[in-house]
Amino acid sequence: MKRIVVRPALALGCMLLAGIGAAAAQNAMQFPEATETVPELTEAWKQADSACRGVPGDDVKVAAACLSRSVYGAAINERGWCLGKEGEANATMDWHECAADSLRFPPFEVPDF
């Protein structure tokens, strides 16, 4: 069985590499009908992040938390909020209204249910 390991620094690096292309792609909005507020989404992101960070192993719960964190991050970005800025240390990153130098989560395919 292939082991999937998600590293926070790698995830943030992907956000940085996605840069402006992700911002443009997210103008299409993956979650246009979502009813959650930004505070509700950031709280959900924090909970998923806590479950994802620093937990070793191949537990399904860990993988689901890491994927959920990305979904919440993309939804928050769509509402004009970003986590961290270019060149900022991970430890000091916080949610803020997006600016030109803000990091964004890359868009992704959401499966049809």
C-alpha positions as CSV (number, residue, x, y, z in Angstrom):
1,M,0.0,0.0,0.0
2,K,1.4,3.4,-0.9
3,R,1.9,5.7,2.0
4,I,0.6,9.3,1.6
5,V,2.4,11.9,3.7
6,V,1.2,15.5,3.6
7,R,3.8,18.0,4.9
8,P,2.6,21.5,5.9
9,A,5.7,23.2,4.4
10,L,5.1,21.3,1.1
11,A,1.4,22.3,1.1
12,L,2.4,26.0,1.6
13,G,5.0,25.7,-1.1
14,C,2.4,24.4,-3.5
15,M,0.2,27.4,-2.6
16,L,3.1,29.7,-3.4
17,L,3.9,28.0,-6.7
18,A,0.2,28.2,-7.7
19,G,0.4,32.0,-7.2
20,I,-1.5,34.2,-9.5
21,G,-2.7,31.3,-11.6
22,A,-4.7,29.9,-8.7
23,A,-6.1,33.3,-7.9
24,A,-7.3,33.6,-11.5
25,A,-8.7,30.1,-11.5
26,Q,-10.6,30.6,-8.3
27,N,-12.5,33.5,-9.9
28,A,-14.7,30.8,-11.3
29,M,-15.6,29.8,-7.7
30,Q,-15.7,26.1,-6.8
31,F,-18.2,26.7,-4.0
32,P,-20.5,29.5,-5.2
33,E,-23.5,28.3,-3.3
34,A,-21.8,27.7,0.0
35,T,-23.6,29.2,3.0
36,E,-20.7,29.1,5.6
37,T,-19.3,32.4,6.7
38,V,-15.6,33.2,6.7
39,P,-15.3,32.7,10.5
40,E,-17.1,29.4,10.2
41,L,-14.8,28.2,7.4
42,T,-11.6,29.4,9.2
43,E,-12.7,27.5,12.3
44,A,-13.3,24.4,10.3
45,W,-9.9,24.9,8.6
46,K,-8.2,25.2,12.0
47,Q,-9.8,22.0,13.2
48,A,-8.8,20.1,10.1
49,D,-5.3,21.6,10.3
50,S,-4.9,20.4,13.9
51,A,-5.9,16.9,12.9
52,C,-3.6,16.9,9.9
53,R,-0.4,18.4,11.3
54,G,2.2,16.3,12.9
55,V,0.2,13.1,13.0
56,P,2.2,10.2,11.6
57,G,0.6,7.2,10.0
58,D,-1.7,6.2,7.3
59,D,-5.0,6.7,9.1
60,V,-8.0,7.5,6.9
61,K,-9.0,10.3,9.4
62,V,-5.6,12.0,8.9
63,A,-5.9,11.9,5.1
64,A,-9.5,13.2,5.3
65,A,-8.5,16.0,7.6
66,C,-5.6,17.1,5.3
67,L,-7.9,17.0,2.2
68,S,-10.6,18.9,4.2
69,R,-8.1,21.5,5.1
70,S,-7.4,22.1,1.4
71,V,-11.2,22.3,0.6
72,Y,-11.8,24.8,3.4
73,G,-8.7,26.8,2.3
74,A,-9.9,27.1,-1.3
75,A,-13.4,28.1,-0.1
76,I,-12.0,30.8,2.2
77,N,-9.8,32.1,-0.7
78,E,-13.0,32.4,-2.8
79,R,-14.4,34.8,-0.2
80,G,-11.3,37.1,-0.4
81,W,-9.3,35.8,2.6
82,C,-5.9,34.2,2.4
83,L,-3.4,32.5,4.8
84,G,0.1,34.0,4.8
85,K,2.1,36.2,2.4
86,E,5.0,35.6,0.2
87,G,8.2,35.3,2.2
88,E,6.4,35.0,5.6
89,A,7.4,32.3,8.1
90,N,4.9,29.6,8.5
91,A,4.7,30.3,12.3
92,T,3.5,33.8,11.7
93,M,1.0,33.2,9.0
94,D,-2.6,34.2,9.8
95,W,-5.8,34.6,7.8
96,H,-6.2,38.1,6.3
97,E,-8.0,39.8,3.5
98,C,-6.2,38.8,0.3
99,A,-3.6,41.1,-1.2
100,A,-1.3,40.8,-4.3
101,D,1.4,39.1,-2.2
102,S,-1.0,36.7,-0.4
103,L,-0.7,32.9,-0.6
104,R,-3.6,31.0,-2.0
105,F,-4.7,27.4,-2.0
106,P,-4.6,25.9,-5.4
107,P,-8.0,24.9,-7.0
108,F,-8.7,21.2,-7.3
109,E,-11.3,18.9,-8.7
110,V,-14.2,18.2,-6.4
111,P,-15.8,14.8,-7.2
112,D,-19.4,14.7,-8.2
113,F,-21.6,13.0,-5.5
